Amino acid sequence: MSTAAGVVLSVGGGFFSRSSRNIQYKDGTLSALCQTSGGNWSSATLDLNYHLENIDGIVRVTTAPPGNFLASCENVALEGTSMLKGSARRKNSSVVTFQLQLDDYVANVEGKLEICGGFFSRTSSQISFTGDGWLEALCQTTSNEIVPSSLNLNFYLENINGVLRFADSPPGNFMATARNVTLDTSTTKLSGSLERVHSSWQNFELNLDYNVQNVEGKLMWLLNPHVPYYADENERGGSGSYDASDAQLVEYAASILPHGLVLRVQQITPPANQKEKNEIASIIAKWDLDLMDRGWGQSTLVEFPKELPGWRIDNQENGSFPVDGLQYYSIAVQKGRNVYSSVLVPVGYNLGKSRFRHAMLLSRDNGKVYRIAPPKATDPRQPPPQFDPSSSQSWVASLNWEYKQLQ
């Protein structure tokens, strides 16, 4: 995404060093002057001893801090601006050298150093990458169930003149201009070459553990695993409408419907094959609305593209209906009478087209109806009242809207 100072580079790492200077390491602490989006420089520190752990000679970011890697490491120093090196003690008391690329996980988030990642590999096995762009793995749930899952990286990523980035309008189809793409399962790094405009080739390496997370047995792509950066809450809306919180399937409601309301809960038809699954993704990619305003009736919103005969996205109900104090529409991806994806969306809020698309993909992949719900009540950043003039402003899309599964 953007390479402007203060904005997280979202694909493959945090890359803090690109917008920082005077980078130093001492006694477990990383320090730097970090540039903000306004061009100012801010002093920042990060406690690496808190965030890193030594697992039998392998130094890595811990998912359960404090890691306290210095208790079993010595001679730790920074090489260049981002490579941490040193000696780590193993369980058998032998000592090995280690190196950790801090740019893989540390970001400059508006003048502050943040460390994060998806770390899907920590709870996954039999990880592989297919020739047509799918990441596949067996993923462990919190109840220790092992679930097969796959993630279409070819759908989410695009090649922009030799640089991989998150596709603004999926499918990105980066594999069409890539060659020799392989996955090193020991490091979860995807590498290969991307074609540039003038037919030359640019090598790339992508750290999948930064952007991919296992969420209850489901591989999810996190556009921004770090704390989201919001420039200000006005018409510019910060760094975008899709962030790490958007990808979390963490709250399941037993029932979201108020007593007495009768709503047609759709039976989701699973894709019959990979071709049908790709066709659903393609029709969803044609969704171009940031909000659905008042007064809309039952209608077809995306209709029968020539390359996708029979597919459409409909507003299913003749008007809106109340759910948890808000008015909602029900949209569905359909072919004939079959519904392949169904989402309830709040009326009048600027959610951003990416959020609509992502919710429809979740419904397709999980075979459930999803509701786009306001942020948790504990979140200090709440949307304006429904139908307030400010509810249509672009900053509303940057809030931590939730996806709730309708059971």
MARKE-498803 format. One record per residue (C-alpha): x, y, z; residue in three letters; residue number from 0. Coordinates in nm, 3 decimals, always signed. Last residue first. Example, Ala and Ser with C-alpha at 12.3 -4.5 7.8 and 13.67 -1.06 7.14 Angstrom:
REM residues 2
(sevex (+1.367 -0.106 +0.714) SER 1)
(sevex (+1.230 -0.450 +0.780) ALA 0)
***
This chain:
REM residues 407
(sevex (-2.685 -1.898 +1.333) GLN 406)
(sevex (-2.608 -1.549 +1.206) LEU 405)
(sevex (-2.236 -1.482 +1.214) GLN 404)
(sevex (-2.122 -1.143 +1.333) LYS 403)
(sevex (-1.865 -0.944 +1.140) TYR 402)
(sevex (-1.751 -0.640 +1.336) GLU 401)
(sevex (-1.694 -0.274 +1.247) TRP 400)
(sevex (-1.369 -0.143 +1.391) ASN 399)
(sevex (-1.400 +0.209 +1.250) LEU 398)
(sevex (-1.213 +0.312 +0.935) SER 397)
(sevex (-1.529 +0.311 +0.720) ALA 396)
(sevex (-1.675 +0.593 +0.932) VAL 395)
(sevex (-1.386 +0.815 +0.816) TRP 394)
(sevex (-1.544 +0.818 +0.468) SER 393)
(sevex (-1.844 +1.029 +0.565) GLN 392)
(sevex (-2.190 +0.875 +0.523) SER 391)
(sevex (-2.265 +0.863 +0.896) SER 390)
(sevex (-2.183 +1.236 +0.920) SER 389)
(sevex (-2.530 +1.336 +0.797) PRO 388)
(sevex (-2.690 +1.146 +1.089) ASP 387)
(sevex (-2.889 +0.861 +0.934) PHE 386)
(sevex (-2.773 +0.614 +1.204) GLN 385)
(sevex (-2.617 +0.793 +1.499) PRO 384)
(sevex (-2.241 +0.851 +1.459) PRO 383)
(sevex (-2.008 +0.552 +1.463) PRO 382)
(sevex (-1.806 +0.462 +1.774) GLN 381)
(sevex (-1.432 +0.492 +1.842) ARG 380)
(sevex (-1.381 +0.433 +2.216) PRO 379)
(sevex (-1.428 +0.056 +2.169) ASP 378)
(sevex (-1.589 -0.086 +2.483) THR 377)
(sevex (-1.932 -0.098 +2.315) ALA 376)
(sevex (-1.788 -0.332 +2.052) LYS 375)
(sevex (-1.774 -0.180 +1.704) PRO 374)
(sevex (-2.096 -0.165 +1.500) PRO 373)
(sevex (-2.223 -0.479 +1.323) ALA 372)
(sevex (-2.183 -0.615 +0.970) ILE 371)
(sevex (-2.409 -0.919 +0.982) ARG 370)
(sevex (-2.306 -1.253 +0.832) TYR 369)
(sevex (-2.517 -1.536 +0.690) VAL 368)
(sevex (-2.337 -1.870 +0.699) LYS 367)
(sevex (-2.175 -2.111 +0.450) GLY 366)
(sevex (-1.828 -2.044 +0.583) ASN 365)
(sevex (-1.643 -1.960 +0.261) ASP 364)
(sevex (-1.931 -1.788 +0.084) ARG 363)
(sevex (-2.036 -1.591 +0.391) SER 362)
(sevex (-1.678 -1.483 +0.454) LEU 361)
(sevex (-1.647 -1.375 +0.090) LEU 360)
(sevex (-1.961 -1.164 +0.123) MET 359)
(sevex (-1.823 -0.998 +0.436) ALA 358)
(sevex (-1.497 -0.920 +0.257) HIS 357)
(sevex (-1.676 -0.760 -0.036) ARG 356)
(sevex (-1.890 -0.534 +0.183) PHE 355)
(sevex (-1.581 -0.439 +0.384) ARG 354)
(sevex (-1.381 -0.357 +0.071) SER 353)
(sevex (-1.662 -0.137 -0.059) LYS 352)
(sevex (-1.626 +0.101 +0.233) GLY 351)
(sevex (-1.861 +0.094 +0.532) LEU 350)
(sevex (-2.013 +0.438 +0.477) ASN 349)
(sevex (-2.323 +0.400 +0.692) TYR 348)
(sevex (-2.672 +0.471 +0.557) GLY 347)
(sevex (-2.833 +0.134 +0.619) VAL 346)
(sevex (-2.656 -0.134 +0.822) PRO 345)
(sevex (-2.560 -0.442 +0.616) VAL 344)
(sevex (-2.689 -0.800 +0.650) LEU 343)
(sevex (-2.486 -1.039 +0.434) VAL 342)
(sevex (-2.571 -1.346 +0.226) SER 341)
(sevex (-2.347 -1.559 +0.003) SER 340)
(sevex (-2.413 -1.847 -0.238) TYR 339)
(sevex (-2.794 -1.809 -0.268) VAL 338)
(sevex (-2.952 -2.045 -0.521) ASN 337)
(sevex (-3.266 -1.944 -0.709) ARG 336)
(sevex (-3.086 -1.873 -1.035) GLY 335)
(sevex (-2.737 -1.762 -0.945) LYS 334)
(sevex (-2.721 -1.548 -0.635) GLN 333)
(sevex (-2.493 -1.333 -0.421) VAL 332)
(sevex (-2.710 -1.186 -0.147) ALA 331)
(sevex (-2.781 -0.853 +0.020) ILE 330)
(sevex (-3.007 -0.804 +0.324) SER 329)
(sevex (-3.064 -0.444 +0.431) TYR 328)
(sevex (-3.047 -0.323 +0.790) TYR 327)
(sevex (-3.198 -0.061 +1.022) GLN 326)
(sevex (-3.034 -0.035 +1.365) LEU 325)
(sevex (-3.158 -0.103 +1.718) GLY 324)
(sevex (-3.032 -0.459 +1.747) ASP 323)
(sevex (-3.177 -0.554 +1.407) VAL 322)
(sevex (-3.455 -0.350 +1.244) PRO 321)
(sevex (-3.568 -0.402 +0.882) PHE 320)
(sevex (-3.496 -0.221 +0.556) SER 319)
(sevex (-3.697 -0.207 +0.235) GLY 318)
(sevex (-3.841 -0.467 +0.001) ASN 317)
(sevex (-3.595 -0.738 +0.108) GLU 316)
(sevex (-3.342 -0.911 -0.115) GLN 315)
(sevex (-3.099 -0.643 -0.227) ASN 314)
(sevex (-2.949 -0.858 -0.499) ASP 313)
(sevex (-2.601 -0.951 -0.626) ILE 312)
(sevex (-2.597 -1.129 -0.964) ARG 311)
(sevex (-2.457 -1.432 -1.148) TRP 310)
(sevex (-2.638 -1.579 -1.449) GLY 309)
(sevex (-2.366 -1.520 -1.706) PRO 308)
(sevex (-2.026 -1.431 -1.559) LEU 307)
(sevex (-1.819 -1.295 -1.851) GLU 306)
(sevex (-2.112 -1.090 -1.976) LYS 305)
(sevex (-2.178 -0.951 -1.629) PRO 304)
(sevex (-2.525 -1.049 -1.502) PHE 303)
(sevex (-2.631 -0.775 -1.263) GLU 302)
(sevex (-2.478 -0.610 -0.961) VAL 301)
(sevex (-2.739 -0.425 -0.751) LEU 300)
(sevex (-3.050 -0.626 -0.839) THR 299)
(sevex (-3.354 -0.486 -0.659) SER 298)
(sevex (-3.586 -0.511 -0.360) GLN 297)
(sevex (-3.632 -0.158 -0.234) GLY 296)
(sevex (-3.391 +0.116 -0.139) TRP 295)
(sevex (-3.532 +0.405 +0.061) GLY 294)
(sevex (-3.233 +0.487 +0.277) ARG 293)
(sevex (-2.874 +0.461 +0.154) ASP 292)
(sevex (-2.647 +0.163 +0.094) MET 291)
(sevex (-2.282 +0.253 +0.147) LEU 290)
(sevex (-1.938 +0.219 -0.014) ASP 289)
(sevex (-2.076 +0.066 -0.333) LEU 288)
(sevex (-1.851 -0.091 -0.600) ASP 287)
(sevex (-1.935 -0.462 -0.600) TRP 286)
(sevex (-1.761 -0.603 -0.909) LYS 285)
(sevex (-1.518 -0.801 -0.693) ALA 284)
(sevex (-1.818 -0.994 -0.555) ILE 283)
(sevex (-1.894 -1.116 -0.909) ILE 282)
(sevex (-1.535 -1.237 -0.944) SER 281)
(sevex (-1.525 -1.410 -0.605) ALA 280)
(sevex (-1.844 -1.598 -0.693) ILE 279)
(sevex (-1.690 -1.701 -1.026) GLU 278)
(sevex (-1.380 -1.826 -0.844) ASN 277)
(sevex (-1.590 -2.049 -0.619) LYS 276)
(sevex (-1.778 -2.177 -0.923) GLU 275)
(sevex (-1.453 -2.275 -1.092) LYS 274)
(sevex (-1.324 -2.435 -0.771) GLN 273)
(sevex (-1.624 -2.667 -0.753) ASN 272)
(sevex (-1.987 -2.689 -0.643) ALA 271)
(sevex (-1.974 -2.368 -0.443) PRO 270)
(sevex (-2.172 -2.407 -0.118) PRO 269)
(sevex (-2.540 -2.306 -0.120) THR 268)
(sevex (-2.625 -2.081 +0.173) ILE 267)
(sevex (-2.975 -2.128 +0.316) GLN 266)
(sevex (-3.096 -1.777 +0.371) GLN 265)
(sevex (-3.263 -1.654 +0.686) VAL 264)
(sevex (-3.587 -1.494 +0.572) ARG 263)
(sevex (-3.662 -1.248 +0.847) LEU 262)
(sevex (-3.949 -1.263 +1.096) VAL 261)
(sevex (-3.926 -1.011 +1.377) LEU 260)
(sevex (-4.123 -1.104 +1.692) GLY 259)
(sevex (-3.837 -1.083 +1.940) HIS 258)
(sevex (-3.536 -0.895 +1.808) PRO 257)
(sevex (-3.308 -1.083 +1.567) LEU 256)
(sevex (-2.939 -1.131 +1.638) ILE 255)
(sevex (-2.966 -1.485 +1.770) SER 254)
(sevex (-2.702 -1.711 +1.923) ALA 253)
(sevex (-2.447 -1.447 +1.826) ALA 252)
(sevex (-2.095 -1.555 +1.728) TYR 251)
(sevex (-1.804 -1.329 +1.812) GLU 250)
(sevex (-1.445 -1.386 +1.706) VAL 249)
(sevex (-1.437 -1.405 +1.330) LEU 248)
(sevex (-1.159 -1.146 +1.299) GLN 247)
(sevex (-1.068 -1.011 +0.954) ALA 246)
(sevex (-1.198 -0.659 +0.997) ASP 245)
(sevex (-0.989 -0.611 +1.311) SER 244)
(sevex (-0.671 -0.639 +1.107) ALA 243)
(sevex (-0.761 -0.355 +0.878) ASP 242)
(sevex (-0.982 -0.270 +0.583) TYR 241)
(sevex (-1.134 +0.075 +0.544) SER 240)
(sevex (-0.826 +0.279 +0.472) GLY 239)
(sevex (-0.537 +0.478 +0.614) SER 238)
(sevex (-0.720 +0.761 +0.783) GLY 237)
(sevex (-1.073 +0.876 +0.703) GLY 236)
(sevex (-1.009 +1.159 +0.462) ARG 235)
(sevex (-1.355 +1.310 +0.526) GLU 234)
(sevex (-1.283 +1.358 +0.893) ASN 233)
(sevex (-1.167 +1.148 +1.181) GLU 232)
(sevex (-0.796 +1.210 +1.160) ASP 231)
(sevex (-0.488 +1.032 +1.026) ALA 230)
(sevex (-0.602 +0.696 +1.165) TYR 229)
(sevex (-0.329 +0.433 +1.192) TYR 228)
(sevex (-0.451 +0.082 +1.262) PRO 227)
(sevex (-0.278 -0.112 +1.542) VAL 226)
(sevex (-0.069 -0.356 +1.345) HIS 225)
(sevex (-0.186 -0.658 +1.146) PRO 224)
(sevex (-0.285 -0.435 +0.852) ASN 223)
(sevex (-0.426 -0.617 +0.550) LEU 222)
(sevex (-0.483 -0.930 +0.751) LEU 221)
(sevex (-0.558 -1.231 +0.527) TRP 220)
(sevex (-0.747 -1.507 +0.706) MET 219)
(sevex (-0.683 -1.883 +0.719) LEU 218)
(sevex (-0.975 -2.044 +0.902) LYS 217)
(sevex (-0.936 -2.300 +1.180) GLY 216)
(sevex (-1.050 -2.071 +1.459) GLU 215)
(sevex (-0.876 -1.766 +1.315) VAL 214)
(sevex (-0.540 -1.876 +1.170) ASN 213)
(sevex (-0.367 -1.557 +1.065) GLN 212)
(sevex (-0.195 -1.444 +0.745) VAL 211)
(sevex (-0.031 -1.103 +0.698) ASN 210)
(sevex (+0.300 -1.123 +0.887) TYR 209)
(sevex (+0.337 -1.501 +0.876) ASP 208)
(sevex (+0.320 -1.474 +0.497) LEU 207)
(sevex (+0.661 -1.303 +0.470) ASN 206)
(sevex (+0.683 -1.215 +0.101) LEU 205)
(sevex (+1.002 -1.226 -0.107) GLU 204)
(sevex (+1.026 -1.072 -0.452) PHE 203)
(sevex (+1.254 -1.085 -0.755) ASN 202)
(sevex (+1.186 -0.833 -1.034) GLN 201)
(sevex (+1.166 -0.936 -1.398) TRP 200)
(sevex (+1.208 -0.724 -1.712) SER 199)
(sevex (+0.924 -0.707 -1.963) SER 198)
(sevex (+0.911 -0.325 -1.975) HIS 197)
(sevex (+0.615 -0.303 -1.739) VAL 196)
(sevex (+0.764 -0.541 -1.482) ARG 195)
(sevex (+0.713 -0.916 -1.449) GLU 194)
(sevex (+0.729 -1.058 -1.099) LEU 193)
(sevex (+0.982 -1.316 -0.978) SER 192)
(sevex (+0.960 -1.572 -0.698) GLY 191)
(sevex (+0.940 -1.596 -0.322) SER 190)
(sevex (+0.687 -1.683 -0.053) LEU 189)
(sevex (+0.825 -1.685 +0.300) LYS 188)
(sevex (+0.669 -1.914 +0.558) THR 187)
(sevex (+1.019 -1.957 +0.715) THR 186)
(sevex (+1.040 -2.338 +0.731) SER 185)
(sevex (+0.763 -2.372 +0.470) THR 184)
(sevex (+0.971 -2.201 +0.205) ASP 183)
(sevex (+0.698 -2.127 -0.050) LEU 182)
(sevex (+0.766 -2.116 -0.423) THR 181)
(sevex (+0.684 -1.887 -0.717) VAL 180)
(sevex (+0.909 -1.958 -1.017) ASN 179)
(sevex (+0.717 -1.711 -1.233) ARG 178)
(sevex (+0.476 -1.422 -1.186) ALA 177)
(sevex (+0.263 -1.214 -1.424) THR 176)
(sevex (-0.056 -1.424 -1.425) ALA 175)
(sevex (+0.018 -1.524 -1.064) MET 174)
(sevex (-0.065 -1.171 -0.947) PHE 173)
(sevex (-0.436 -1.224 -1.017) ASN 172)
(sevex (-0.553 -0.921 -0.812) GLY 171)
(sevex (-0.913 -1.038 -0.791) PRO 170)
(sevex (-0.987 -0.807 -0.623) PRO 169)
(sevex (-1.032 -0.430 -0.656) SER 168)
(sevex (-0.781 -0.254 -0.433) ASP 167)
(sevex (-0.550 -0.555 -0.463) ALA 166)
(sevex (-0.305 -0.583 -0.174) PHE 165)
(sevex (+0.045 -0.523 -0.305) ARG 164)
(sevex (+0.329 -0.714 -0.469) LEU 163)
(sevex (+0.584 -0.498 -0.652) VAL 162)
(sevex (+0.722 -0.580 -0.998) GLY 161)
(sevex (+0.526 -0.318 -1.193) ASN 160)
(sevex (+0.217 -0.344 -0.975) ILE 159)
(sevex (+0.157 -0.716 -0.923) ASN 158)
(sevex (-0.168 -0.794 -0.743) GLU 157)
(sevex (-0.261 -0.978 -0.427) LEU 156)
(sevex (-0.596 -1.078 -0.273) TYR 155)
(sevex (-0.729 -1.322 -0.535) PHE 154)
(sevex (-0.395 -1.489 -0.610) ASN 153)
(sevex (-0.349 -1.534 -0.237) LEU 152)
(sevex (-0.655 -1.761 -0.233) ASN 151)
(sevex (-0.657 -1.889 +0.125) LEU 150)
(sevex (-0.711 -2.253 +0.219) SER 149)
(sevex (-0.821 -2.441 +0.528) SER 148)
(sevex (-0.818 -2.797 +0.658) PRO 147)
(sevex (-0.934 -2.817 +1.022) VAL 146)
(sevex (-0.760 -2.982 +1.317) ILE 145)
(sevex (-0.968 -2.955 +1.637) GLU 144)
(sevex (-0.766 -2.849 +1.940) ASN 143)
(sevex (-1.061 -2.659 +2.100) SER 142)
(sevex (-0.879 -2.331 +2.026) THR 141)
(sevex (-0.872 -2.438 +1.662) THR 140)
(sevex (-0.574 -2.594 +1.482) GLN 139)
(sevex (-0.522 -2.531 +1.113) CYS 138)
(sevex (-0.420 -2.783 +0.846) LEU 137)
(sevex (-0.277 -2.576 +0.566) ALA 136)
(sevex (-0.324 -2.444 +0.212) GLU 135)
(sevex (-0.212 -2.120 +0.046) LEU 134)
(sevex (-0.367 -2.097 -0.301) TRP 133)
(sevex (-0.200 -1.928 -0.600) GLY 132)
(sevex (-0.262 -2.152 -0.900) ASP 131)
(sevex (+0.053 -2.360 -0.854) GLY 130)
(sevex (-0.041 -2.448 -0.500) THR 129)
(sevex (+0.133 -2.333 -0.183) PHE 128)
(sevex (+0.176 -2.567 +0.113) SER 127)
(sevex (+0.152 -2.584 +0.491) ILE 126)
(sevex (+0.120 -2.934 +0.634) GLN 125)
(sevex (+0.077 -2.783 +0.981) SER 124)
(sevex (-0.086 -2.480 +1.140) SER 123)
(sevex (-0.097 -2.319 +1.485) THR 122)
(sevex (+0.237 -2.133 +1.484) ARG 121)
(sevex (+0.224 -2.105 +1.103) SER 120)
(sevex (-0.064 -1.856 +1.117) PHE 119)
(sevex (+0.163 -1.594 +1.277) PHE 118)
(sevex (-0.069 -1.300 +1.196) GLY 117)
(sevex (+0.179 -1.028 +1.280) GLY 116)
(sevex (+0.272 -0.761 +1.532) CYS 115)
(sevex (+0.529 -0.508 +1.644) ILE 114)
(sevex (+0.470 -0.134 +1.678) GLU 113)
(sevex (+0.719 +0.154 +1.678) LEU 112)
(sevex (+0.548 +0.491 +1.710) LYS 111)
(sevex (+0.575 +0.795 +1.482) GLY 110)
(sevex (+0.246 +0.741 +1.300) GLU 109)
(sevex (+0.276 +0.362 +1.298) VAL 108)
(sevex (+0.639 +0.283 +1.214) ASN 107)
(sevex (+0.630 -0.092 +1.173) ALA 106)
(sevex (+0.813 -0.392 +1.318) VAL 105)
(sevex (+0.737 -0.748 +1.195) TYR 104)
(sevex (+0.944 -0.835 +0.887) ASP 103)
(sevex (+1.151 -0.517 +0.920) ASP 102)
(sevex (+1.301 -0.674 +1.233) LEU 101)
(sevex (+1.487 -0.936 +1.028) GLN 100)
(sevex (+1.599 -1.186 +1.291) LEU 99)
(sevex (+1.942 -1.347 +1.307) GLN 98)
(sevex (+2.068 -1.628 +1.523) PHE 97)
(sevex (+2.401 -1.783 +1.616) THR 96)
(sevex (+2.404 -2.110 +1.806) VAL 95)
(sevex (+2.507 -2.203 +2.161) VAL 94)
(sevex (+2.495 -2.551 +2.313) SER 93)
(sevex (+2.326 -2.587 +2.651) SER 92)
(sevex (+2.115 -2.887 +2.542) ASN 91)
(sevex (+1.804 -2.665 +2.549) LYS 90)
(sevex (+1.967 -2.419 +2.311) ARG 89)
(sevex (+2.146 -2.094 +2.395) ARG 88)
(sevex (+2.121 -1.806 +2.150) ALA 87)
(sevex (+2.402 -1.594 +2.009) SER 86)
(sevex (+2.347 -1.261 +1.833) GLY 85)
(sevex (+2.195 -1.081 +1.536) LYS 84)
(sevex (+1.916 -0.831 +1.478) LEU 83)
(sevex (+1.888 -0.712 +1.116) MET 82)
(sevex (+1.703 -0.379 +1.079) SER 81)
(sevex (+1.924 -0.076 +1.023) THR 80)
(sevex (+2.262 -0.230 +0.948) GLY 79)
(sevex (+2.351 -0.507 +1.189) GLU 78)
(sevex (+2.190 -0.460 +1.529) LEU 77)
(sevex (+2.353 -0.634 +1.822) ALA 76)
(sevex (+2.299 -0.921 +2.064) VAL 75)
(sevex (+2.617 -1.062 +2.213) ASN 74)
(sevex (+2.404 -1.279 +2.440) GLU 73)
(sevex (+2.086 -1.485 +2.444) CYS 72)
(sevex (+1.917 -1.704 +2.707) SER 71)
(sevex (+1.770 -1.449 +2.950) ALA 70)
(sevex (+1.779 -1.196 +2.666) LEU 69)
(sevex (+1.481 -1.364 +2.500) PHE 68)
(sevex (+1.242 -1.245 +2.771) ASN 67)
(sevex (+0.926 -1.339 +2.572) GLY 66)
(sevex (+0.680 -1.139 +2.780) PRO 65)
(sevex (+0.462 -1.189 +2.589) PRO 64)
(sevex (+0.240 -1.465 +2.446) ALA 63)
(sevex (+0.256 -1.444 +2.065) THR 62)
(sevex (+0.633 -1.423 +2.077) THR 61)
(sevex (+0.836 -1.275 +1.793) VAL 60)
(sevex (+1.128 -1.504 +1.706) ARG 59)
(sevex (+1.471 -1.613 +1.822) VAL 58)
(sevex (+1.547 -1.975 +1.732) ILE 57)
(sevex (+1.805 -2.140 +1.955) GLY 56)
(sevex (+1.569 -2.372 +2.141) ASP 55)
(sevex (+1.278 -2.128 +2.128) ILE 54)
(sevex (+1.421 -1.789 +2.224) ASN 53)
(sevex (+1.151 -1.525 +2.267) GLU 52)
(sevex (+1.094 -1.170 +2.144) LEU 51)
(sevex (+0.829 -0.911 +2.238) HIS 50)
(sevex (+0.928 -0.816 +2.593) TYR 49)
(sevex (+1.301 -0.827 +2.522) ASN 48)
(sevex (+1.229 -0.620 +2.211) LEU 47)
(sevex (+1.100 -0.328 +2.416) ASP 46)
(sevex (+1.024 -0.073 +2.144) LEU 45)
(sevex (+1.128 +0.292 +2.147) THR 44)
(sevex (+1.020 +0.604 +1.961) ALA 43)
(sevex (+1.143 +0.961 +1.918) SER 42)
(sevex (+0.922 +1.149 +1.671) SER 41)
(sevex (+1.012 +1.319 +1.345) TRP 40)
(sevex (+0.762 +1.544 +1.168) ASN 39)
(sevex (+0.660 +1.498 +0.805) GLY 38)
(sevex (+0.286 +1.515 +0.867) GLY 37)
(sevex (+0.250 +1.142 +0.804) SER 36)
(sevex (+0.491 +1.085 +1.091) THR 35)
(sevex (+0.862 +1.010 +1.064) GLN 34)
(sevex (+1.023 +0.784 +1.321) CYS 33)
(sevex (+1.342 +0.867 +1.511) LEU 32)
(sevex (+1.463 +0.536 +1.642) ALA 31)
(sevex (+1.503 +0.307 +1.942) SER 30)
(sevex (+1.505 -0.071 +1.983) LEU 29)
(sevex (+1.542 -0.187 +2.343) THR 28)
(sevex (+1.687 -0.517 +2.464) GLY 27)
(sevex (+2.002 -0.374 +2.619) ASP 26)
(sevex (+2.079 -0.135 +2.335) LYS 25)
(sevex (+1.963 -0.122 +1.972) TYR 24)
(sevex (+1.980 +0.186 +1.753) GLN 23)
(sevex (+1.802 +0.342 +1.454) ILE 22)
(sevex (+1.904 +0.703 +1.397) ASN 21)
(sevex (+1.650 +0.718 +1.114) ARG 20)
(sevex (+1.300 +0.590 +1.043) SER 19)
(sevex (+1.063 +0.577 +0.744) SER 18)
(sevex (+1.211 +0.284 +0.554) ARG 17)
(sevex (+1.338 +0.124 +0.874) SER 16)
(sevex (+0.986 +0.045 +0.992) PHE 15)
(sevex (+0.934 -0.210 +0.717) PHE 14)
(sevex (+0.617 -0.358 +0.876) GLY 13)
(sevex (+0.621 -0.677 +0.675) GLY 12)
(sevex (+0.491 -0.883 +0.385) GLY 11)
(sevex (+0.218 -0.658 +0.251) VAL 10)
(sevex (+0.092 -0.374 +0.470) SER 9)
(sevex (+0.344 -0.095 +0.453) LEU 8)
(sevex (+0.224 +0.091 +0.761) VAL 7)
(sevex (+0.171 +0.463 +0.715) VAL 6)
(sevex (+0.379 +0.713 +0.912) GLY 5)
(sevex (+0.590 +0.814 +0.616) ALA 4)
(sevex (+0.424 +0.755 +0.284) ALA 3)
(sevex (+0.485 +0.415 +0.128) THR 2)
(sevex (+0.118 +0.355 +0.063) SER 1)
(sevex (+0.000 +0.000 +0.000) MET 0)
***
